[in-house]
Amino acid sequence: MGVPKRKQSKQRLRTRKAANAWHASELGKCGQCGSRIPSHVACPSCGYYKGRQVLTVAGA
């Protein structure tokens, strides 16, 4: 079994762990009404997805 020859530094360990840090998801903009929505989701305010209406929204 392979064994490390030298101890890895704290900086190397922390650099590796930094890649797993939490970050907020990016929100896209609805092409129809301009509200901020997650990707690949029909807009809850206007009901459009990829340029066509897929939901009927009351009050819009």
C-alpha positions in Angstrom: 0.0 0.0 0.0 1.3 3.5 -0.9 2.3 5.6 2.1 3.0 9.4 1.8 6.7 10.2 2.1 6.1 13.7 3.6 3.4 15.4 5.6 1.2 17.6 3.5 1.1 21.3 4.6 -1.9 22.9 6.1 -2.2 25.3 3.1 -2.4 22.4 0.7 -5.1 20.7 2.8 -7.1 24.0 3.2 -6.8 24.7 -0.5 -8.3 21.3 -1.3 -11.1 21.8 1.2 -11.9 25.3 -0.1 -13.2 23.9 -3.4 -16.1 22.3 -1.4 -17.2 25.6 0.2 -20.9 26.5 0.0 -22.0 29.2 -2.4 -25.5 30.5 -3.2 -26.9 29.4 -6.5 -27.0 31.8 -9.5 -30.4 33.1 -10.5 -31.3 33.7 -14.1 -33.6 36.4 -15.4 -37.0 35.6 -16.9 -37.0 36.6 -20.6 -40.7 37.6 -20.4 -41.1 39.6 -17.2 -37.5 40.0 -16.0 -37.9 38.6 -12.6 -35.1 36.5 -11.0 -35.7 32.7 -11.2 -33.6 29.6 -10.9 -32.5 27.9 -14.1 -34.7 25.3 -15.8 -37.8 26.4 -13.9 -41.0 27.9 -15.2 -41.3 31.5 -14.0 -43.8 31.6 -11.1 -44.8 35.2 -11.7 -45.7 35.0 -15.4 -45.8 31.3 -16.2 -43.3 31.3 -19.1 -40.6 28.8 -19.8 -38.2 28.9 -22.8 -40.3 31.6 -24.5 -43.7 30.0 -24.3 -46.4 29.9 -21.6 -46.6 26.6 -19.7 -48.5 27.7 -16.6 -51.6 29.8 -16.1 -50.9 32.3 -13.3 -53.8 34.0 -11.6 -53.5 37.8 -11.4 -51.1 38.1 -14.3 
